[in-house]
Amino acid sequence: MTTALGEWLMSQDSQKRLDLLRPQPSDFAEAGEVEALRAWLTDFGFLQQKLEALGITALISDYNLALPLLSGEERQTLRLIQEALRLSADALVYDSSQLAGQLLGRLLWFSQPQIVALLEQAKQWREKIWFRPLTANLTPPGNSLIRTLTGHSSDINAVAIAPDGKRAISGAEDKTLKWWDLATGLELATLRGHSGAVKAVAIAPDSETAVSGSEDTTLKLWDLVRGWEWFDYPHQTLATFEGHSGEVNAVAITPDGKRAISASEDTTLQWWDLEMAQEFEDPQEPLAIFTGHNSNWVNAVAIAPDGKKAISGADDQTLKVWDLEMLEESSEDSQEPLATFEGHSDEINAVAIAPDGKTAVSASSDKTLKVWDLATGLELATLRGHNYQINAVAITPDSKKAVSGSADRTLKVWDLATGLELTTFYGHTHWVNAVAIAPDGKTAVSASSDHTLKVWDLVTEAECFNYPHERLATRPGHNSRVNAVAITPDGKKAVSVSYDHTVKVWDLATGLELASFKNNSKKAKALAVYAFSKHTRKLEKVPARLKLATRRAHTYDVNAVAIAPDGKTAVSASSDRTLKLWDLATGGVLATFTGEAPMISCAVADDGVTVVAGDWLGGVNFLRLEGLRD
């Protein structure tokens, strides 16, 4: 253990240790012993013990006891530590041994004395082998990113937030939906039933049910309530809706929760009765079918706040407005649009209606968003700023701002009155496919092809915490993925090669860039050492035992492996954002480090402990293996 407090806690028997770790911070707060509470929350030994015994959620919650009691730099310091833990939660919930590495990677940006002291304590941790970042290489606290949610094993296509703002549901290519607690980041349940990728999801106004749409051509109505009280009662499908002959791309539920409308690749929209569906076991058929998109895929649909109209967007580059009020009074089973909005030059991927019901915003593959007057059909503004197709858009509850998600891996916040781009959120490493905004307008959740969801702060501006904010936008290093890295024989420098056509030389002691050279080849792929073939994870030139173990440990493509000079260990780099250290004698994983982006390349220095890894976003990560024994 690295601190006196940590050693003392470890010296207690297991029950006594739990009795101290669980209530002691609360006891300090209630007794007004602020200094004691602050001391515990800045002690690495306590942090490690609490994390191992009670988990990351309990540890993060302890800071909420202290923050109201502090002010000035002491409060800021604790807040930075808490936010660093929250940003690291997706790694720490699975592997508590990454605490030291995650704190160093996120807090090396800062110079507050208590943070410096905490990091010095973390560096001394030796209970397990771990990767120690030599430079600040992870997103620091103080930004708009609140947390990352992991659990899906494939691209996430859809996300919706419950009306209470406390939970969210996501749908993915892995054929599942996941129900999340946004306050803790915990996965509450996994909903299975679709036989194809989940493409769309919406939550009913009462938060008790959700409707999903899938590439299996069906929609399903899910129970989100029962199952919490009886653990042997799984969340279940209440009804299945059959009628589409193509993938279901979008779904929206009426404000009263009684009806839903779906959009499909079969060129139609369909109207469903959610109330009646729960009374029958047989698959439900649509009440009405909407046609009019000229034999083109319908990708998006939204319902107005008053429930009287809907608007859809399709591959035919148009939006169409539908009369839902008349539909309820009509006996016709096929409907024609009230109006058509034209202006986009490519397919429309998403549409949202403002809560005031006056405007709509559409998102297109033509890289623009357009703001429409719903009453007149006039195009009010065109929003430009994304570099690739825009896949998602949502509007804040006050109808003043919109948040968009794009294939350029960013989200952007827009002022709808002026058409100005207010800010850009960086963090996803692949397409952003969906975005939802909480009912209070304070947070947003995005879904991405990088297999993660991210929770964003829409209100609080990033504070100046004495680190270079501008570096976060571009990431230290290259401007594109780093294909290969190598270390010079003297162990003092590293060389990286990137898709940005540059070769860079780095000082291993400081992580500083020493030189940069333009590479004339189209995409530099030199310096490659031992590689895994994509998807099959077939490793060349390493023992068969490691091949078998790799399939079990990494959860996504393994892109590179480097063997230490002594031949006893190896480091692998994977698209699951991790580096892993392997024992070549046993095939076991000795240590893991979770980064911010897919790891593309890696190298081990002749000293056997210095590791360099290149990632998808252009980052060059410098790490040292701690805790290795001869």
PECOR-V167396 format. One record per pair of residues at least 24 apart in sequence whose ideal C-beta (glycine too) atoms are under 10 Angstrom apart, sorted by the first residue. I is the first residue (numbers start at 1). J is the second residue. If there is no record, write none. Layout:
{{I,J} {I,J}}
//
This chain:
{{1,44} {1,45} {1,48} {1,49} {1,121} {1,124} {1,125} {1,126} {1,127} {2,43} {2,44} {2,45} {2,48} {2,100} {2,120} {2,121} {2,122} {2,123} {2,124} {2,125} {2,126} {2,127} {3,43} {3,44} {3,45} {3,46} {3,47} {3,48} {3,49} {3,117} {3,118} {3,121} {3,122} {3,124} {3,125} {4,43} {4,45} {5,39} {5,40} {5,43} {5,44} {5,45} {5,46} {5,47} {5,49} {5,121} {6,43} {6,44} {6,45} {6,46} {6,47} {6,48} {6,49} {6,121} {6,125} {6,127} {7,45} {7,49} {8,45} {8,46} {8,49} {9,40} {9,43} {9,45} {9,46} {9,48} {9,49} {9,50} {9,53} {10,45} {10,48} {10,49} {10,127} {12,49} {14,53} {17,49} {17,50} {17,52} {17,53} {18,49} {18,53} {18,54} {20,46} {20,49} {20,50} {20,53} {21,46} {21,49} {21,50} {21,51} {21,52} {21,53} {21,54} {21,58} {21,59} {21,62} {22,50} {22,53} {22,54} {22,58} {24,50} {24,62} {25,50} {25,58} {25,59} {25,61} {25,62} {25,63} {25,64} {25,65} {25,66} {26,61} {26,62} {26,65} {27,65} {28,62} {28,65} {28,66} {28,69} {29,62} {29,64} {29,65} {29,66} {29,68} {29,69} {30,65} {32,69} {33,69} {34,65} {34,66} {34,69} {34,70} {34,74} {35,70} {35,74} {37,62} {37,63} {37,65} {37,66} {37,69} {37,70} {37,78} {38,66} {38,69} {38,70} {38,74} {38,75} {38,77} {38,78} {38,114} {39,114} {40,66} {41,65} {41,66} {41,67} {41,70} {41,77} {41,78} {41,81} {41,82} {41,114} {41,118} {42,66} {42,74} {42,77} {42,78} {42,81} {42,112} {42,113} {42,114} {42,115} {42,117} {42,118} {42,121} {43,114} {43,117} {43,118} {43,121} {44,99} {44,100} {44,103} {44,117} {44,118} {44,119} {44,120} {44,121} {44,122} {44,123} {44,124} {44,125} {45,121} {45,122} {45,124} {45,125} {47,81} {47,85} {47,96} {47,99} {47,100} {47,103} {47,118} {47,121} {47,122} {48,96} {48,97} {48,99} {48,100} {48,121} {48,122} {48,125} {48,127} {49,96} {50,96} {50,99} {51,85} {51,92} {51,93} {51,96} {51,97} {51,98} {51,99} {52,96} {52,97} {52,99} {52,127} {53,96} {55,89} {55,92} {55,93} {55,96} {55,184} {55,186} {56,85} {56,86} {56,88} {56,89} {56,90} {56,91} {56,92} {56,93} {56,94} {56,96} {56,99} {56,184} {56,185} {56,186} {57,85} {57,86} {57,89} {57,93} {57,181} {57,183} {57,184} {57,185} {57,186} {58,184} {59,85} {59,86} {59,89} {59,92} {59,96} {59,99} {60,85} {60,86} {60,88} {60,89} {60,92} {60,147} {60,183} {60,184} {60,185} {61,183} {61,184} {73,112} {73,113} {73,114} {74,112} {74,114} {76,110} {76,112} {76,114} {76,115} {76,142} {76,463} {76,465} {77,107} {77,110} {77,112} {77,113} {77,114} {77,115} {77,118} {77,465} {78,114} {78,115} {79,141} {79,142} {79,463} {79,465} {80,106} {80,107} {80,109} {80,110} {80,112} {80,114} {80,115} {80,140} {80,141} {80,142} {80,463} {80,465} {81,106} {81,107} {81,110} {81,112} {81,114} {81,115} {81,118} {81,141} {82,141} {83,107} {83,140} {83,141} {83,142} {83,143} {83,145} {83,146} {83,147} {83,465} {84,109} {84,110} {84,115} {84,118} {84,138} {84,139} {84,140} {84,141} {84,142} {85,141} {85,147} {86,141} {86,145} {86,146} {86,147} {86,148} {86,184} {86,185} {86,455} {87,138} {87,139} {87,140} {87,141} {87,143} {87,145} {87,146} {87,147} {87,148} {87,427} {87,596} {88,138} {88,139} {88,141} {88,147} {88,148} {88,594} {89,147} {89,148} {89,149} {89,150} {89,184} {89,185} {89,186} {90,147} {90,148} {90,149} {90,150} {90,151} {90,185} {90,452} {90,453} {90,454} {90,577} {90,594} {91,138} {91,148} {91,150} {91,577} {91,578} {91,592} {91,593} {91,594} {91,595} {92,594} {93,150} {93,151} {93,184} {93,185} {93,186} {93,187} {94,150} {94,592} {94,594} {95,128} {95,130} {95,578} {95,589} {95,591} {95,592} {95,593} {95,594} {96,128} {97,125} {97,127} {97,128} {97,129} {97,130} {97,131} {97,591} {97,592} {97,593} {97,627} {98,128} {98,130} {98,131} {98,578} {98,591} {98,592} {98,593} {98,594} {99,125} {99,130} {100,124} {100,125} {100,126} {100,127} {100,128} {100,130} {100,131} {100,132} {100,133} {100,626} {100,627} {101,125} {101,130} {101,131} {101,132} {101,133} {101,137} {101,138} {101,579} {101,591} {101,592} {101,593} {101,594} {101,595} {101,623} {101,626} {102,130} {102,133} {102,138} {102,593} {102,594} {103,133} {103,138} {104,130} {104,131} {104,132} {104,133} {104,134} {104,135} {104,136} {104,137} {104,138} {104,623} {105,131} {105,132} {105,133} {105,134} {105,135} {105,136} {105,137} {105,138} {105,139} {105,140} {105,593} {105,594} {105,595} {105,596} {105,621} {105,623} {106,133} {106,136} {106,137} {106,138} {106,139} {106,140} {106,141} {106,142} {106,596} {107,133} {107,136} {107,138} {107,140} {107,141} {107,465} {107,467} {108,133} {108,134} {108,135} {108,136} {108,137} {108,138} {108,140} {108,467} {108,511} {109,135} {109,136} {109,138} {109,139} {109,140} {109,141} {109,142} {109,465} {109,466} {109,467} {109,468} {109,469} {109,471} {109,472} {110,136} {110,140} {110,141} {110,142} {110,465} {110,466} {110,467} {111,465} {111,466} {111,467} {112,465} {112,466} {115,465} {122,626} {123,624} {123,626} {124,626} {125,626} {125,627} {126,626} {126,627} {126,628} {126,629} {127,627} {128,590} {128,591} {128,626} {128,627} {129,569} {129,581} {129,583} {129,589} {129,590} {129,591} {129,592} {129,625} {129,626} {129,627} {129,628} {129,629} {130,581} {130,590} {130,591} {130,592} {130,593} {130,623} {130,624} {130,625} {130,626} {130,627} {130,628} {131,571} {131,578} {131,579} {131,580} {131,581} {131,591} {131,592} {131,593} {131,594} {131,595} {131,611} {131,613} {131,621} {131,623} {131,624} {131,625} {131,626} {132,593} {132,609} {132,611} {132,622} {132,623} {132,624} {132,625} {132,626} {132,627} {133,511} {133,593} {133,595} {133,621} {133,622} {133,623} {133,624} {134,508} {134,509} {134,510} {134,511} {134,610} {134,611} {134,612} {134,621} {134,622} {134,623} {134,624} {135,476} {135,506} {135,510} {135,511} {135,512} {135,620} {135,621} {135,622} {135,623} {136,467} {136,468} {136,471} {136,476} {136,511} {137,475} {137,476} {137,477} {137,511} {137,593} {137,595} {137,596} {137,613} {137,615} {137,619} {137,620} {137,621} {137,622} {137,623} {138,593} {138,594} {138,595} {138,596} {138,619} {138,621} {139,426} {139,427} {139,472} {139,475} {139,596} {140,462} {140,465} {140,467} {140,468} {140,469} {140,471} {140,472} {141,462} {141,463} {141,465} {141,467} {142,460} {142,461} {142,462} {142,463} {142,464} {142,465} {142,466} {142,467} {142,469} {142,472} {143,425} {143,426} {143,427} {143,456} {143,457} {143,460} {143,462} {143,463} {143,465} {143,469} {143,472} {144,411} {144,413} {144,423} {144,424} {144,425} {144,426} {144,427} {144,443} {144,444} {144,454} {144,455} {144,456} {144,457} {144,458} {144,459} {144,460} {144,461} {144,462} {145,425} {145,426} {145,427} {145,428} {145,454} {145,455} {145,456} {145,457} {145,462} {145,472} {146,182} {146,185} {146,443} {146,444} {146,445} {146,454} {146,455} {146,456} {146,457} {146,460} {147,182} {147,183} {147,184} {147,185} {147,445} {147,453} {147,454} {147,455} {147,456} {148,185} {148,427} {148,428} {148,448} {148,450} {148,452} {148,453} {148,454} {148,455} {148,577} {148,594} {148,596} {149,178} {149,180} {149,181} {149,182} {149,185} {149,186} {149,187} {149,445} {149,447} {149,452} {149,453} {149,454} {149,455} {150,185} {150,187} {150,450} {150,451} {150,452} {150,453} {150,555} {150,576} {150,577} {150,594} {151,176} {151,178} {151,180} {151,185} {151,186} {151,187} {151,190} {151,451} {151,452} {151,453} {152,176} {152,177} {152,178} {152,187} {152,190} {152,198} {152,447} {152,448} {152,450} {152,451} {152,452} {152,453} {153,451} {153,555} {153,556} {153,576} {154,197} {154,449} {154,451} {154,556} {155,197} {155,430} {155,431} {155,433} {155,447} {155,448} {155,449} {155,450} {155,451} {156,198} {156,430} {156,431} {156,432} {156,433} {156,434} {156,446} {156,447} {156,448} {156,449} {156,450} {156,451} {156,452} {156,453} {157,197} {157,198} {157,199} {157,200} {157,201} {157,213} {157,214} {157,215} {157,249} {157,391} {157,392} {157,431} {157,433} {157,434} {157,447} {157,448} {157,449} {158,197} {158,198} {158,199} {158,200} {158,201} {158,202} {158,212} {158,213} {158,249} {158,250} {158,251} {158,392} {158,433} {158,434} {158,436} {158,447} {159,201} {159,392} {159,394} {159,405} {159,433} {159,434} {159,435} {159,436} {159,444} {159,445} {159,446} {159,447} {159,448} {159,453} {160,200} {160,201} {160,202} {160,203} {160,204} {160,210} {160,211} {160,212} {160,251} {160,252} {160,253} {160,394} {160,434} {160,436} {160,445} {160,447} {161,203} {161,207} {161,394} {161,435} {161,436} {161,437} {161,438} {161,439} {161,443} {161,444} {161,445} {161,455} {162,203} {162,204} {162,205} {162,206} {162,207} {162,208} {162,210} {162,224} {162,436} {162,438} {162,439} {163,203} {163,204} {163,205} {163,206} {163,207} {163,438} {163,439} {164,203} {164,207} {164,438} {164,439} {164,440} {165,207} {165,437} {165,438} {165,439} {165,440} {165,441} {165,442} {165,443} {166,207} {166,438} {166,439} {167,203} {167,207} {167,224} {168,201} {168,203} {168,436} {168,438} {168,443} {168,445} {168,447} {168,453} {168,455} {169,198} {169,201} {169,202} {169,203} {169,210} {169,212} {169,222} {169,224} {169,436} {169,445} {170,198} {170,201} {170,434} {170,436} {170,445} {170,447} {170,452} {170,453} {171,197} {171,198} {171,199} {171,200} {171,201} {171,210} {171,212} {171,213} {171,214} {171,251} {171,433} {171,434} {171,447} {172,197} {172,198} {172,199} {172,201} {172,433} {172,447} {172,449} {172,451} {172,453} {173,197} {173,198} {173,199} {173,215} {173,433} {173,449} {173,451} {174,198} {174,451} {175,214} {175,215} {175,216} {176,212} {177,201} {177,210} {177,212} {177,214} {177,220} {177,222} {177,224} {177,235} {178,453} {179,203} {179,210} {179,222} {179,224} {179,227} {179,235} {180,445} {180,453} {180,455} {182,438} {182,443} {182,445} {182,453} {182,455} {183,455} {185,453} {185,455} {188,224} {188,227} {188,228} {188,235} {189,222} {189,224} {189,227} {189,228} {189,234} {189,235} {190,234} {190,235} {191,220} {191,222} {191,223} {191,224} {191,234} {191,235} {191,236} {191,237} {192,234} {192,235} {192,236} {192,237} {193,218} {193,220} {193,222} {193,235} {193,236} {193,237} {193,240} {194,218} {194,219} {194,220} {194,237} {194,240} {194,248} {196,247} {196,248} {197,247} {198,248} {199,247} {199,248} {199,249} {199,250} {199,251} {199,263} {199,264} {199,265} {199,299} {199,433} {199,434} {200,247} {200,248} {200,249} {200,250} {200,251} {200,252} {200,262} {200,263} {200,264} {200,299} {200,300} {200,301} {200,434} {201,250} {201,251} {201,434} {201,436} {201,447} {202,250} {202,251} {202,252} {202,253} {202,260} {202,261} {202,262} {202,301} {202,302} {202,303} {202,436} {203,253} {203,257} {203,436} {204,253} {204,254} {204,255} {204,256} {204,257} {204,258} {204,260} {204,274} {205,253} {205,254} {205,255} {205,256} {205,257} {205,258} {206,256} {206,257} {207,257} {208,238} {208,257} {209,238} {209,239} {209,253} {209,257} {209,274} {209,277} {209,278} {210,235} {210,238} {210,251} {210,253} {211,238} {211,239} {211,241} {211,248} {211,251} {211,252} {211,253} {211,260} {211,261} {211,262} {211,272} {211,274} {211,277} {212,237} {212,248} {212,251} {212,262} {213,241} {213,244} {213,247} {213,248} {213,249} {213,250} {213,251} {213,260} {213,262} {213,263} {213,264} {214,244} {214,247} {214,248} {214,249} {215,246} {215,247} {215,248} {215,249} {215,265} {216,240} {216,242} {216,244} {216,247} {216,248} {217,241} {217,242} {217,243} {217,244} {217,245} {217,246} {217,247} {217,248} {217,264} {217,265} {217,266} {218,242} {218,243} {218,244} {218,248} {218,262} {218,283} {218,284} {219,243} {219,244} {219,248} {219,251} {219,260} {219,262} {219,264} {219,270} {219,272} {219,274} {219,277} {219,283} {219,284} {219,286} {220,248} {220,277} {221,253} {221,260} {221,272} {221,274} {221,277} {221,278} {221,284} {223,278} {238,274} {238,277} {238,278} {238,279} {238,281} {239,272} {239,273} {239,274} {239,276} {239,277} {239,278} {239,279} {239,280} {239,281} {239,282} {239,283} {239,284} {240,277} {240,281} {240,282} {240,283} {240,284} {241,270} {241,272} {241,273} {241,274} {241,277} {241,283} {241,284} {241,285} {241,286} {242,270} {242,282} {242,283} {242,284} {242,285} {242,286} {243,268} {243,270} {243,271} {243,272} {243,283} {243,284} {243,285} {243,286} {243,287} {243,289} {244,268} {244,269} {244,270} {244,286} {244,289} {244,298} {246,297} {246,298} {247,297} {248,298} {249,297} {249,298} {249,299} {249,300} {249,301} {249,313} {249,314} {249,349} {249,350} {250,298} {250,299} {250,300} {250,301} {250,302} {250,312} {250,313} {250,349} {250,350} {250,351} {251,301} {252,300} {252,301} {252,302} {252,303} {252,304} {252,310} {252,311} {252,312} {252,351} {252,352} {252,353} {253,303} {253,307} {254,303} {254,304} {254,306} {254,307} {254,308} {254,310} {254,324} {254,328} {255,303} {255,304} {255,305} {255,306} {255,307} {255,308} {256,307} {258,307} {258,328} {259,287} {259,288} {259,303} {259,307} {259,324} {259,327} {259,328} {260,286} {260,301} {260,303} {261,286} {261,287} {261,288} {261,290} {261,301} {261,302} {261,303} {261,310} {261,312} {261,322} {261,324} {261,327} {262,286} {262,290} {262,298} {262,301} {263,290} {263,293} {263,297} {263,298} {263,299} {263,300} {263,301} {263,302} {263,310} {263,312} {263,313} {263,314} {263,351} {264,297} {264,298} {264,299} {264,301} {265,296} {265,297} {265,298} {265,299} {265,314} {265,315} {266,295} {266,297} {266,298} {267,291} {267,292} {267,293} {267,294} {267,295} {267,296} {267,297} {267,298} {267,314} {267,315} {267,316} {268,292} {268,293} {268,298} {268,312} {268,334} {268,335} {269,293} {269,298} {269,301} {269,310} {269,312} {269,314} {269,320} {269,322} {269,335} {269,337} {270,298} {271,310} {271,322} {271,324} {271,327} {271,328} {271,333} {271,335} {285,333} {286,333} {287,327} {287,328} {287,333} {288,322} {288,324} {288,327} {288,328} {288,330} {288,331} {288,332} {288,333} {288,334} {288,335} {289,332} {289,333} {289,334} {289,335} {290,320} {290,322} {290,324} {290,327} {290,334} {290,335} {290,336} {290,337} {291,320} {291,334} {291,335} {291,336} {291,337} {292,316} {292,318} {292,320} {292,322} {292,334} {292,335} {292,336} {292,337} {292,338} {292,340} {293,318} {293,319} {293,320} {293,337} {293,340} {293,348} {294,318} {296,347} {296,348} {297,347} {297,348} {298,348} {299,347} {299,348} {299,349} {299,350} {299,351} {299,363} {299,364} {299,365} {299,391} {300,347} {300,348} {300,349} {300,350} {300,351} {300,352} {300,362} {300,363} {300,364} {300,391} {300,392} {300,393} {301,350} {301,351} {302,350} {302,351} {302,352} {302,353} {302,354} {302,360} {302,361} {302,362} {302,393} {302,394} {302,395} {303,353} {304,353} {304,354} {304,355} {304,357} {304,358} {304,360} {304,374} {305,353} {305,354} {305,355} {305,356} {305,357} {305,358} {305,399} {306,353} {306,357} {308,357} {309,338} {309,339} {309,353} {309,357} {309,360} {309,374} {310,337} {310,338} {310,351} {310,353} {311,337} {311,338} {311,339} {311,341} {311,351} {311,352} {311,353} {311,360} {311,362} {311,372} {311,374} {312,337} {312,348} {312,351} {313,341} {313,344} {313,347} {313,348} {313,349} {313,350} {313,351} {313,360} {313,362} {313,363} {313,364} {314,347} {314,348} {314,349} {314,351} {315,346} {315,347} {315,348} {315,349} {315,365} {316,340} {316,342} {316,344} {316,347} {316,348} {317,341} {317,342} {317,343} {317,344} {317,345} {317,346} {317,347} {317,348} {317,364} {317,365} {317,366} {318,342} {318,343} {318,344} {318,347} {318,348} {318,362} {319,343} {319,344} {319,348} {319,351} {319,360} {319,362} {319,364} {319,370} {319,372} {319,377} {321,360} {321,372} {321,374} {321,377} {338,377} {339,374} {339,375} {339,376} {339,377} {340,377} {341,370} {341,372} {341,373} {341,374} {341,376} {341,377} {341,378} {341,379} {342,377} {342,379} {343,368} {343,370} {343,372} {343,377} {343,378} {343,379} {343,382} {344,368} {344,369} {344,370} {344,379} {344,382} {346,389} {346,390} {347,389} {348,390} {349,389} {349,390} {349,391} {349,392} {349,393} {349,405} {349,406} {349,407} {349,433} {350,390} {350,391} {350,392} {350,393} {350,394} {350,404} {350,405} {350,433} {350,434} {350,435} {351,393} {352,392} {352,393} {352,394} {352,395} {352,402} {352,403} {352,404} {352,435} {352,436} {352,437} {353,395} {353,399} {354,395} {354,396} {354,397} {354,398} {354,399} {354,400} {354,401} {354,402} {354,416} {355,395} {355,396} {355,397} {355,398} {355,399} {355,437} {355,439} {355,441} {356,395} {356,397} {356,398} {356,399} {356,400} {357,399} {358,399} {359,395} {359,399} {359,402} {359,416} {360,393} {360,395} {361,393} {361,394} {361,395} {361,402} {361,403} {361,404} {361,414} {361,416} {362,390} {362,393} {363,389} {363,390} {363,391} {363,392} {363,393} {363,394} {363,402} {363,404} {363,405} {363,406} {363,435} {364,389} {364,390} {364,391} {364,393} {365,389} {365,390} {365,391} {365,407} {366,390} {367,406} {367,407} {367,408} {368,404} {369,393} {369,402} {369,404} {369,406} {369,412} {369,414} {369,416} {369,419} {371,395} {371,402} {371,414} {371,416} {371,417} {371,419} {380,416} {380,417} {380,419} {381,414} {381,415} {381,416} {381,417} {381,418} {381,419} {381,420} {382,419} {383,412} {383,414} {383,415} {383,416} {383,419} {383,420} {383,421} {384,419} {384,421} {385,410} {385,412} {385,414} {385,419} {385,420} {385,421} {385,424} {386,410} {386,411} {386,412} {386,421} {386,424} {386,432} {388,431} {389,431} {390,432} {391,431} {391,432} {391,433} {391,434} {391,435} {391,447} {391,448} {391,449} {392,431} {392,432} {392,433} {392,434} {392,435} {392,436} {392,446} {392,447} {392,448} {393,434} {393,435} {394,434} {394,435} {394,436} {394,437} {394,438} {394,444} {394,445} {394,446} {395,437} {395,441} {396,437} {396,438} {396,440} {396,441} {396,442} {396,444} {396,458} {397,437} {397,438} {397,439} {397,440} {397,441} {397,442} {398,441} {400,441} {401,437} {401,441} {401,458} {402,435} {402,437} {403,432} {403,435} {403,436} {403,437} {403,444} {403,446} {403,456} {403,458} {404,432} {404,435} {405,431} {405,432} {405,433} {405,434} {405,435} {405,444} {405,446} {405,447} {405,448} {406,431} {406,432} {406,433} {407,431} {407,432} {407,433} {407,449} {408,432} {409,448} {409,449} {409,450} {409,597} {409,616} {409,617} {410,446} {410,473} {411,435} {411,444} {411,446} {411,448} {411,454} {411,456} {413,444} {413,456} {413,458} {422,458} {423,456} {423,458} {423,461} {423,462} {424,473} {425,454} {425,456} {425,457} {425,458} {426,472} {426,473} {426,474} {426,475} {426,596} {426,617} {427,452} {427,454} {427,456} {427,472} {427,596} {427,597} {427,617} {428,452} {428,453} {428,454} {428,597} {428,617} {429,481} {429,575} {429,577} {429,595} {429,596} {429,597} {429,598} {429,615} {429,616} {429,617} {430,575} {430,597} {430,598} {430,616} {450,556} {450,575} {450,577} {450,597} {450,598} {450,616} {451,555} {451,556} {451,575} {451,576} {451,577} {451,598} {452,577} {474,617} {474,618} {474,619} {475,596} {475,597} {475,615} {475,616} {475,617} {475,618} {475,619} {475,620} {476,511} {476,512} {476,513} {476,617} {476,618} {476,619} {476,620} {476,621} {477,502} {477,504} {477,506} {477,511} {477,513} {477,614} {477,615} {477,617} {477,618} {477,619} {477,620} {477,621} {478,502} {478,503} {478,504} {478,513} {478,516} {478,614} {478,615} {478,617} {478,618} {478,619} {478,620} {479,617} {479,618} {480,523} {480,616} {480,617} {480,618} {481,523} {481,559} {481,597} {481,598} {481,600} {481,601} {481,614} {481,615} {481,616} {481,617} {481,618} {481,619} {482,524} {482,573} {482,597} {482,599} {482,600} {482,601} {482,602} {482,612} {482,613} {482,614} {482,615} {482,616} {482,617} {482,618} {482,619} {482,620} {482,621} {483,523} {483,524} {483,525} {483,526} {483,527} {483,528} {483,559} {483,560} {483,600} {483,601} {483,614} {484,524} {484,525} {484,526} {484,527} {484,528} {484,529} {484,531} {484,560} {484,600} {484,601} {484,602} {484,603} {484,614} {485,527} {485,529} {485,560} {485,562} {485,573} {485,600} {485,601} {485,602} {485,603} {485,611} {485,612} {485,613} {485,614} {485,620} {485,621} {485,622} {486,526} {486,527} {486,528} {486,529} {486,562} {486,601} {486,603} {486,605} {486,612} {487,562} {487,603} {487,604} {487,605} {487,606} {487,607} {487,610} {487,611} {487,612} {488,605} {488,606} {489,605} {489,606} {490,605} {490,606} {491,605} {491,606} {491,607} {491,608} {491,609} {491,610} {492,605} {492,610} {493,605} {493,612} {494,603} {494,605} {494,610} {494,611} {494,612} {494,614} {494,620} {494,622} {495,526} {495,527} {495,603} {495,612} {495,620} {496,524} {496,527} {496,601} {496,603} {496,612} {496,613} {496,614} {496,618} {496,619} {496,620} {497,521} {497,523} {497,524} {497,525} {497,526} {497,527} {497,528} {497,601} {497,614} {498,523} {498,524} {498,600} {498,601} {498,614} {498,618} {498,620} {499,523} {499,524} {499,525} {499,600} {499,616} {499,618} {500,524} {500,618} {502,618} {503,527} {504,614} {504,618} {504,620} {506,612} {506,620} {506,622} {507,622} {508,605} {508,607} {508,610} {508,612} {508,622} {508,624} {509,610} {509,622} {510,622} {511,612} {511,620} {511,621} {511,622} {513,620} {527,601} {527,603} {527,614} {528,560} {528,601} {529,560} {529,561} {529,562} {529,563} {529,601} {529,602} {529,603} {529,604} {530,560} {530,561} {530,562} {530,563} {530,570} {530,572} {530,602} {531,558} {531,559} {531,560} {531,561} {531,573} {531,601} {532,557} {532,558} {532,559} {532,560} {532,561} {532,572} {532,573} {532,574} {533,557} {533,558} {533,559} {534,558} {534,559} {534,575} {537,572} {537,574} {539,570} {539,572} {542,570} {542,572} {542,582} {542,584} {543,567} {543,570} {543,582} {543,584} {543,585} {543,587} {544,587} {545,582} {545,583} {545,584} {545,585} {545,586} {545,587} {545,588} {546,570} {546,572} {546,582} {546,583} {546,584} {546,585} {546,586} {546,587} {546,588} {547,587} {548,587} {549,580} {549,582} {549,583} {549,584} {549,586} {549,587} {549,588} {549,589} {550,574} {550,580} {550,582} {550,587} {550,589} {552,587} {552,589} {553,578} {553,580} {553,582} {553,587} {553,588} {553,589} {553,592} {554,578} {554,580} {554,589} {554,592} {554,599} {556,598} {557,598} {557,600} {558,599} {559,598} {559,599} {559,600} {559,601} {559,602} {559,614} {559,615} {559,616} {560,599} {560,600} {560,601} {560,602} {560,603} {560,613} {560,614} {561,601} {561,602} {561,604} {562,601} {562,602} {562,603} {562,604} {562,605} {562,611} {562,612} {562,613} {563,604} {564,604} {564,605} {564,606} {564,607} {564,608} {564,609} {564,611} {564,625} {564,628} {565,604} {565,605} {565,606} {565,607} {565,608} {566,604} {566,606} {566,608} {566,628} {566,630} {567,608} {568,608} {568,628} {568,630} {569,604} {569,608} {569,609} {569,625} {569,628} {570,602} {570,604} {571,599} {571,602} {571,603} {571,604} {571,611} {571,612} {571,613} {571,623} {571,625} {572,599} {572,602} {572,613} {573,598} {573,599} {573,600} {573,601} {573,602} {573,603} {573,611} {573,613} {573,614} {573,615} {573,621} {574,598} {574,599} {574,600} {574,602} {575,599} {575,600} {575,615} {575,616} {577,615} {577,616} {578,613} {579,611} {579,613} {579,615} {579,621} {579,623} {581,611} {581,625} {581,628} {590,625} {590,627} {590,628} {591,623} {591,625} {591,626} {591,627} {591,628} {593,621} {593,623} {593,625} {595,619} {595,621} {595,623} {596,621} {597,621}}
//
